[in-house]
């Protein structure tokens, strides 16, 4: 779903291969479009959060790996 409402006096909604004049849509549909835009923004935000968490986890794993080099592991088959 895309729309060019940001800086365009004649915004167009493109949805599933079709284009619609956003100004002529009923208010109910405009609300649905706004809801989709909010959902898209939230998804992007959470995807970015997941990326940050993944990088942080990778850093922690590298630190753990480095620190464990000074610790003798248990023999195979124990624990």
N, C-alpha and C positions, 0 to 999 in steps of 0.2 A: 504494500500500500504506500503510495506516495501522494503528496499533495504539494502544490506550489502556492499555498496561501500566504506564506511569510511576507513577501514584498510585492505581491501581484494583486491588482484590483479585481482581476477575473481569475480567482483561484480554480485550479482543476484538480479533481481527485482522480487518481489512476488506481483502479482496483480490479484485480484479476483480468487484466488485459483490456478493460474498458475505461473510458475517460468520462468524467461527469463534471458539469459546472457546479462547483461547490455552493455558489450563491443561490442556486435554484433548488437545492435539496431541501426537503422538509426539515424543520428544527429537530425532529426525532433522529433523523439520519445524521445531521450535523453533530448531535451529541454523541452518537456512536463513533463518528470519525474522531472527535476529540478524545473519546475513551480509548480508541485504538492508538492515538498519538501518545497518550499518557502511558499506556501499556508498553509501547515500543521504547519510550524513554526509560522506563523502569527496567526493562529487559537489558538495555544497553548499560545502564548503571550497574546492575547486578553482574553482568558479564565482566565489566571492568573490575568490580570488586573480586570476583573469582580469580581473575588474572593476577591481581595484587596478592591475594592469598596464596596462589600457587607459587609465585616468586618467593614469597616469605617462607613457605614450607620448604622449597628447594634450598634456600639459604640455611635454614635450620638443619636440614638433612646433611648438608655439606659440613656444617660445624660439628654435628654429632659424629659424622664419619671421621673427621680430623681428630676429635677428642678421643674416640674409641681406639685410635691407633696406639695409645699408651696403655690400654687395658688388655689383659690377657683374656681371650674368649674361653668359654667352657669347652672341654673336649667334645667331639662329635658323639651323639647319642646320649648326652647328659642334659638334664634340665628340661 
